Amino acid sequence: MTRTSETLIAGSKTEGDWLAFRGALVADADPSVWEAAFEEYFRPRLALRYLDPIKILQDNGTYQGEGFFNRRNSMHID
């Protein structure tokens, strides 16, 4: 996959959005800037890539799915 500034990285936020925003994240930035980073980038990215797929697996009564189980790398002990 080729990444461009239009690549979606967190919900509707693009890589270009992030590149424009990240410069505001400095140690002494207003807390609202850090809150915006969390709410607009981190939370959606975490939810869409990890939490939502886990919830789908749980709702369907299984904990097995792509990325959660790989038989080739499992060890069976009799």
C-alpha positions, 0 to 999 in steps of 0.5 A, spaced: 500 500 500 502 506 498 501 512 503 499 519 501 497 525 504 490 522 503 491 515 506 486 515 512 489 513 519 484 515 524 477 515 522 476 520 517 483 523 519 488 523 513 496 522 514 496 529 511 491 532 517 496 528 522 502 532 519 499 538 519 496 537 526 502 534 530 507 540 530 502 543 535 504 537 540 509 540 544 510 539 552 507 546 554 501 546 549 495 548 551 491 541 554 486 542 549 491 541 544 493 534 547 485 532 548 484 534 541 490 529 539 487 524 543 480 524 541 481 526 534 487 521 532 489 516 538 482 514 540 479 513 533 485 509 531 485 504 537 478 503 536 478 502 529 484 497 528 483 494 535 477 495 539 472 494 534 475 488 531 475 485 538 468 487 540 466 483 533 469 477 535 466 477 542 459 479 540 460 473 535 462 468 541 469 467 539 475 469 540 479 466 534 480 470 528 485 473 524 491 476 528 488 473 534 490 465 533 495 462 528 496 455 528 503 454 525 506 458 531 502 454 537 504 449 541 500 443 542 502 439 549 499 432 550 
